[in-house]
Amino acid sequence: MNVFLRLHSFSMRFDQLLNEWGGSLLSLGLRGFIGWQFFKAGQLKLSDWSATLSLFREEYTVPLLPPELAAFAGTGGEVIFSILLLIGFFSRPAALGLLAVNVMAVISYPQLWQFECPAAINDHFYWGILLLVLIAFGPGRLSLDHLLKKMH
């Protein structure tokens, strides 16, 4: 029994370190992963704008917006919100913006539900869940948001 108590005591030594930095490191990792996914998608759309416009005119069915405005808003959201998320500035609004872009992508491209391989739709679900985690728990200590909060 004494061995178990010593092992438990040893494992508890890391609690304070994890409480102070574990969540911040996790948030940094999530921000980096999600931000990079959306940034790459935005860059791809920007690299061939005529193809992007064609996709929004012919494939995507964004409700209430003309295709050109939807392409501009979606691409701009992917790039701007992902950069904000990556640097941890206005992190919660940026995560909320990317969540809106993600939801709109799922709504606007119903073919995602018909693919034989569910990976495409599953990615959107996973990204949505990770964005919700960032919205709920924030960017952590390793962000500009935290630095500005400390300065104020």
Contacts in CASP RR format, 6 or more apart in sequence:
PFRMAT RR
TARGET T0000
AUTHOR 0000-0000-0000
METHOD contacts of the structure
MODEL  1
MNVFLRLHSFSMRFDQLLNEWGGSLLSLGLRGFIGWQFFKAGQLKLSDWS
ATLSLFREEYTVPLLPPELAAFAGTGGEVIFSILLLIGFFSRPAALGLLA
VNVMAVISYPQLWQFECPAAINDHFYWGILLLVLIAFGPGRLSLDHLLKK
MH
20 141 0 8 1.000
21 141 0 8 1.000
23 137 0 8 1.000
23 140 0 8 1.000
24 140 0 8 1.000
24 141 0 8 1.000
24 142 0 8 1.000
24 146 0 8 1.000
25 142 0 8 1.000
27 134 0 8 1.000
27 137 0 8 1.000
27 138 0 8 1.000
27 139 0 8 1.000
27 140 0 8 1.000
27 142 0 8 1.000
27 143 0 8 1.000
28 139 0 8 1.000
28 140 0 8 1.000
28 142 0 8 1.000
28 143 0 8 1.000
30 130 0 8 1.000
30 133 0 8 1.000
30 134 0 8 1.000
31 85 0 8 1.000
31 86 0 8 1.000
31 88 0 8 1.000
31 91 0 8 1.000
31 134 0 8 1.000
31 139 0 8 1.000
31 143 0 8 1.000
32 85 0 8 1.000
32 86 0 8 1.000
33 130 0 8 1.000
34 82 0 8 1.000
34 85 0 8 1.000
34 95 0 8 1.000
34 98 0 8 1.000
34 127 0 8 1.000
34 130 0 8 1.000
34 131 0 8 1.000
34 134 0 8 1.000
35 82 0 8 1.000
35 85 0 8 1.000
35 86 0 8 1.000
35 98 0 8 1.000
36 82 0 8 1.000
36 86 0 8 1.000
37 82 0 8 1.000
37 127 0 8 1.000
38 77 0 8 1.000
38 78 0 8 1.000
38 79 0 8 1.000
38 81 0 8 1.000
38 82 0 8 1.000
38 85 0 8 1.000
38 98 0 8 1.000
38 101 0 8 1.000
38 127 0 8 1.000
39 78 0 8 1.000
39 79 0 8 1.000
39 82 0 8 1.000
39 83 0 8 1.000
39 86 0 8 1.000
41 78 0 8 1.000
42 75 0 8 1.000
42 76 0 8 1.000
42 78 0 8 1.000
42 79 0 8 1.000
42 82 0 8 1.000
43 79 0 8 1.000
45 52 0 8 1.000
45 71 0 8 1.000
45 74 0 8 1.000
45 75 0 8 1.000
45 78 0 8 1.000
46 52 0 8 1.000
46 75 0 8 1.000
46 79 0 8 1.000
52 71 0 8 1.000
52 75 0 8 1.000
53 67 0 8 1.000
53 68 0 8 1.000
53 71 0 8 1.000
55 71 0 8 1.000
56 62 0 8 1.000
56 67 0 8 1.000
56 68 0 8 1.000
56 70 0 8 1.000
56 71 0 8 1.000
57 67 0 8 1.000
59 109 0 8 1.000
59 111 0 8 1.000
60 67 0 8 1.000
60 70 0 8 1.000
60 105 0 8 1.000
60 108 0 8 1.000
60 109 0 8 1.000
61 108 0 8 1.000
61 109 0 8 1.000
61 110 0 8 1.000
62 70 0 8 1.000
62 104 0 8 1.000
62 107 0 8 1.000
62 108 0 8 1.000
63 107 0 8 1.000
63 108 0 8 1.000
65 73 0 8 1.000
70 108 0 8 1.000
74 101 0 8 1.000
74 104 0 8 1.000
77 97 0 8 1.000
77 98 0 8 1.000
77 101 0 8 1.000
78 98 0 8 1.000
78 101 0 8 1.000
81 94 0 8 1.000
81 95 0 8 1.000
81 97 0 8 1.000
81 98 0 8 1.000
81 101 0 8 1.000
82 94 0 8 1.000
82 98 0 8 1.000
84 90 0 8 1.000
84 91 0 8 1.000
84 93 0 8 1.000
84 94 0 8 1.000
85 91 0 8 1.000
85 94 0 8 1.000
85 95 0 8 1.000
85 98 0 8 1.000
85 134 0 8 1.000
85 139 0 8 1.000
87 143 0 8 1.000
87 144 0 8 1.000
88 94 0 8 1.000
88 139 0 8 1.000
88 143 0 8 1.000
88 144 0 8 1.000
88 145 0 8 1.000
89 143 0 8 1.000
89 144 0 8 1.000
89 145 0 8 1.000
90 145 0 8 1.000
91 134 0 8 1.000
91 138 0 8 1.000
91 139 0 8 1.000
91 143 0 8 1.000
91 145 0 8 1.000
92 134 0 8 1.000
92 135 0 8 1.000
92 138 0 8 1.000
92 139 0 8 1.000
95 131 0 8 1.000
95 134 0 8 1.000
95 135 0 8 1.000
95 138 0 8 1.000
96 131 0 8 1.000
96 135 0 8 1.000
98 127 0 8 1.000
98 131 0 8 1.000
99 128 0 8 1.000
99 131 0 8 1.000
99 132 0 8 1.000
99 135 0 8 1.000
102 124 0 8 1.000
102 127 0 8 1.000
102 128 0 8 1.000
102 131 0 8 1.000
105 124 0 8 1.000
106 112 0 8 1.000
106 121 0 8 1.000
106 124 0 8 1.000
112 120 0 8 1.000
112 121 0 8 1.000
112 124 0 8 1.000
113 121 0 8 1.000
115 121 0 8 1.000
138 145 0 8 1.000
139 145 0 8 1.000
139 146 0 8 1.000
140 146 0 8 1.000
END
